[in-house]
């Protein structure tokens, strides 16, 4: 079966995607610099699939090491590229670190893919490229807006770099997957989200508050023009998201792509407010969540949720898991990690 490289494969979405790749019989090799993950995730993956993926600790900013890696593994048929820094707030404070880590490394990988007989490339992008979309739900041809953060800008620039490269490298084809809000954990609770420090994202903050690690959830504003005043997002279960990566990769490996470069939104197509997420958590956990309404967070868009028609019709993929499924899996994972 084809050998697939997963960069950032020990991270939250990467590890769940490795599981789904192995479930489909692919041979997986992971590169990760362990800056935001741990080698123990390999054991979690093996506990689920029975196969421990090959792993090389490697900082993709080290160009010569990237070249050596691809020289050694020139039988790689596809790459799913997750490795990147992804904290919006941090990117505002450290723009150069983000441009070096998210853009520089992408260029090094693409330069190596050019040398392979053929390469299928899946890029981890984000709905953040749309900013506050003018129309909801958001389609793939919604205008890409001036990024609200260097992080978002690295996703926009990354997509352009890949598109330009596909145009002139006959053997390269690529798909950019624009995630909405990935949440939850594998139902085996062998893998899940492992945020380092104080979680920036809503769902890990909810579960850490419920388990007693955080005092109280701050809800960033309830004066938005939405049904209950809190922001609306499209929360997608990480396992549904992972499965979409395998389907997209297969599309390229089997030459079913309609263009050398394609983009797909990956969401449920349904918007949920912050308070609806809290209610979902309380419903599935049976616990009352301690939260308070505070001021808005700088840079938050009011509402974002996906038009999923293209992924549904072209990829033959749609989400199967609900918000409650995701919140229960996140809560089960939190309890396991803190046990
Ligand atoms: C969701 C909602 C907050 C925390 C970001 C990135 C995106 C992707 C996912 C990487 C918002 C509210 C949050 C809290 C809150 N990251 N909230 N209290 O900002 O939609 O997306 O993470 O790929 O690119 O932009 O996700 O989980 O931070 O926030 O009220 O303690 O929850 O205001 O409305 P976001 P989030």
Boltz pocket constraint, residues with backbone or C-beta under 6 A from the ligand:
constraints:
  - pocket:
      binder: B
      contacts: [[A, 86], [A, 88], [A, 125], [A, 126], [A, 127], [A, 128], [A, 180], [A, 181], [A, 182], [A, 199], [A, 200], [A, 201], [A, 202], [A, 203], [A, 205], [A, 217], [A, 218], [A, 219], [A, 220], [A, 221], [A, 231], [A, 232], [A, 233], [A, 274], [A, 297], [A, 300], [A, 301]]
      max_distance: 6.0
